[in-house]
Amino acid sequence: MLKDAQGLDITTAAAEAIAAIDQFIDQSLSYGKQAESAILQAVSADPTCAIAHAFAAAYYLSQESAVAWEQAIPYLRAAIRHQAKASQRERWWVKAIVAWARGDIDQAIAVHETITEQYPQDLLSVQQGQYHYFYQGDQAGLLQIAEKVLPANYEQPHLHYLYGMIAFGLEQCHRLSEAEAMGRKAIAINRDDPWAHHAVAHVMETQGRVEEGIAWMEGLADTWEGCNSMLYTHNWWHIALYYLEHQDFSTVLHLYDTKVWGRARPDAPKDQVGAIALLLRLELRGVEVGATRWREIAAHLSPRIHEHALPFQDLHYVYALALTEQQEQVQEMLESMEAHAHRIQPTLQQPWIEIALPAAKGMVAHAQGDWQQAIALLQPVLSRLGAIGGSHAQRELFEQVYADAFRQAEQREVHYLTGKQHASDLVRNSHQKLTSIYNHQTLAAKAS
């Protein structure tokens, strides 16, 4: 039995396996592009190492695609097969990943909580727990699992990664000044920490510090070349949002073409979601992005129709399919979402049935120009969208879609009911009504 760089026992006699596991942990915590190759090297160096197989399965599950889930299966089986000789921590890791694979996210979280209580220097388990909390919409859990291990990690080499995790948790809990301070502490230790960059970007965006945000992120962007496509494109996505606030639409489109979709893996779910969200934000501002850009994304969405990895992501996919008039695929996806919602773990059914399904139908209605239907479906769920995951910045998109549907419906009503003489009065009244309702919904969503 040897120890990894975190000082934790690994059941292996192969020094090559330890070196590869250390690289995998560092690549995972830094969102590096070499995580997959590192963990496969570990498995190759010691095919009997249960935790190496568990890490490999976790990597593929985190890709959130049916193809990757299939890739995870042999590693899960090998982890189970070899866990008898493994340590307690390693067996807990196997248990957590098996629970994730079968969709029992509450069980997976419980196991990661246990690991982090008993082995607080296991920052990969903290990161994995945060991932699950994030997509459960549990901001308090997201913060708590990272904060609780801080005292045990002050002398650890990966401390700055933990600071970045805590910073994001603080931001999601609306503790903005603390979040920024923690993110800056991370970067003072290691400038190349892209998750800490991201946490501070969220703070500046929330506070409307657009110029600072651009300077902050662009001043650190040279360090992102080693990132995987998910975080590389997502950090540039945040920069694009700053320029969107400036109404510098040509720069936003340039960033989309060169840094967001232009550097995406076209088959990667999170890269697709980011691209869809940015195009839609532009269109809601009245920018014509062109049918070609939408078709380029939609061409890669057929594999998403029956996956349902995360409800938050499904709302983006179905919108892009609807906007590109893939009506058969839209109907197929909505029916598949409903079937999925009724067969998953009972603890996960409520967010799917009560929130994701009506929201998805509302997004489709908006894409098809059915403003009244979009309003009717989105309005009841806006304040509950936190339960389906995503950050505050990401979920704001759905509020913008709702507000746009309301505005479009009011404008149509003005056109229908009045002539030129009274139109300005009605537009002013409708704008006041829109502002009141939108503010109410936004406040309710942020308070939830």
Disulfide bonds with the S-S distance in Angstrom:
none
